[in-house]
Amino acid sequence: MTLLIILLAVFAGIALMVVLGERFGKPIDDEEQAKYSKIIPILVFILLMGSLIKMLV
């Protein structure tokens, strides 16, 4: 029963994020998307290296 309550809460939270994102979100322009596409791979690499170091220590 507890699992069903947790799943219900997760799906309700996701539904709330989708509704609020569609209502209040704005599309990003090309320059902003280009900036994010340069930064995100670097951040993912840093996170992967951090998790690898954490697992080794």
C-alpha positions as semicolon CSV with decimal commas, in nm:
position;residue;x (nm);y (nm);z (nm)
1;M;0,000;0,000;0,000
2;T;0,285;0,236;0,080
3;L;0,433;0,181;-0,266
4;L;0,107;0,284;-0,430
5;I;0,096;0,604;-0,226
6;I;0,455;0,687;-0,323
7;L;0,384;0,619;-0,691
8;L;0,069;0,831;-0,677
9;A;0,266;1,119;-0,522
10;V;0,540;1,091;-0,787
11;F;0,293;1,090;-1,076
12;A;0,097;1,380;-0,924
13;G;0,421;1,579;-0,892
14;I;0,515;1,508;-1,254
15;A;0,168;1,604;-1,375
16;L;0,190;1,929;-1,178
17;M;0,531;2,009;-1,331
18;V;0,400;1,943;-1,682
19;V;0,093;2,162;-1,635
20;L;0,290;2,448;-1,480
21;G;0,565;2,416;-1,740
22;E;0,319;2,440;-2,027
23;R;0,141;2,736;-1,871
24;F;0,432;2,948;-1,749
25;G;0,729;2,819;-1,951
26;K;0,870;3,019;-2,240
27;P;1,060;2,875;-2,534
28;I;1,430;2,949;-2,542
29;D;1,588;3,130;-2,833
30;D;1,869;2,998;-3,051
31;E;2,149;3,185;-2,873
32;E;2,047;3,056;-2,531
33;Q;2,016;2,701;-2,663
34;A;2,362;2,723;-2,819
35;K;2,505;2,845;-2,488
36;Y;2,348;2,554;-2,300
37;S;2,465;2,301;-2,559
38;K;2,825;2,411;-2,496
39;I;2,801;2,398;-2,116
40;I;2,599;2,080;-2,055
41;P;2,854;1,822;-2,188
42;I;3,122;1,977;-1,967
43;L;2,896;1,956;-1,662
44;V;2,802;1,595;-1,740
45;F;3,171;1,505;-1,772
46;I;3,246;1,669;-1,436
47;L;2,959;1,480;-1,271
48;L;3,074;1,149;-1,418
49;M;3,431;1,203;-1,302
50;G;3,306;1,302;-0,957
51;S;3,096;0,990;-0,925
52;L;3,386;0,774;-1,046
53;I;3,615;0,926;-0,785
54;K;3,348;0,878;-0,519
55;M;3,312;0,510;-0,611
56;L;3,687;0,453;-0,604
57;V;3,739;0,615;-0,265
